[in-house]
């Protein structure tokens, strides 16, 4: 079961995330639970692998907004980084960032399991 304590141990800035949810813990936890199953994670992987950096940017930007607003710092950090590289159209090896994002998404998914 997802708890504030588990999210804190994960590295989330729970205090800030809760403030954005008007300190309603149940709302915050419900929103956090939706993050790991976002289709934007698969879309990001697929579009970057295909070299479609514009579509990759759109997926990353959406994830950035959600993860940053919920203060899921371990996940939002690498997502913010890849978003800026994709915004600039940088031709580079995105695999290390994609791997880190997937690892942090999987860790969050594990926390969200009941």
HELIX and SHEET records of a PDB file:
HELIX    1   1 UNK A    4  UNK A   10  1                                   7    
HELIX    2   2 UNK A   14  UNK A   20  1                                   7    
HELIX    3   3 UNK A   25  UNK A   35  1                                  11    
HELIX    4   4 UNK A   39  UNK A   49  1                                  11    
HELIX    5   5 UNK A   53  UNK A   69  1                                  17    
HELIX    6   6 UNK A   73  UNK A   88  1                                  16    
HELIX    7   7 UNK A   95  UNK A  112  1                                  18    
END                                                                             
